């Protein structure tokens, strides 16, 4: 019984880290209804610059954190301008159309945005690897050297701090979106872009701000996770995109509070799958959850209904 509780506690802590990683991803999707594949690579490049400043110029940990958050936000603006910015009309004004064409038909801009963000993913990762070619690079290590024990359960204070950071940031962001004028403008842009533009909301500015904040959050998540390990590898970008995407999709892409539940579910399933089937079973559980949410989620059920209707 104690082992089961320990695994569940570890799963909650890991899941909170996944939620922190997925927070910026779900925020971006909630604003644009498009997926930014360069999300993980953005955090990776910021982390590599932070590791380079730490190892080559002895920048303290707090300086690395500030640098990573600011740089991730700036890289996010770069990605937004190249991949997701609203088209401009001949008169120079931004388009105010919806993210999808009337009737919910196919929108080629979605494919272009997805493909271009994938290209930037490759570009940003290559820049990071060129900066620090070694596979394993040192990072500011803030890991605790002791463990707390309570009722036979063991927990590291630094990992608990990351979990509490995830909960605090998620709830604070949800409250801001619900109870402030800027949050209302953000939600209006996400749900009704045309109407938001007609009432005077600067849709393009809100979109750019969303990208800056979301990618800055990826910098926060990357620093929090890496500081508990004391190292960074080229796998960071893929890890952040995969774990963040699964957590966000389990909680409902675009649903800020939902990313917490999605991250916790992923953490619980992974922890118990690893105990039963080892490391391979842990990774299999991640992709199995992603497959199930794609097939059984709202989009998957809608697609299955459409196929049945056409067949009939």
Buried (B, 14 or more C-beta within 10 A) or exposed (E): EEEEEBBBBBBBBBBBBBBBBBBBBBBBBBBBBBBBBBBBBBBBBBBBBBBBBBBEEEBEBEBBBBBBBBBBBBBBBBBBEBBBBBEEEEEEEBBBBBBBEEEEEEBEBBEEBBEBBBEBBEBBBEBBBEEBEEEEBEBBBBEBEEEEEEEEBEBBEBBBBBBEBBBEBBEEBBEEBEEEEEBBBBBBBBBBBEEBBEEEBBBBEBBBBBBBBBBBBBBBBBBBBBBBEEEBBBEBBBBBBBBBBBBBBBBBBBBBBBBBBBBBBBBBBBBBBBBEEEEEBBBBBBEBBBEEBEEEBEEBEEEEEEEEEEEE
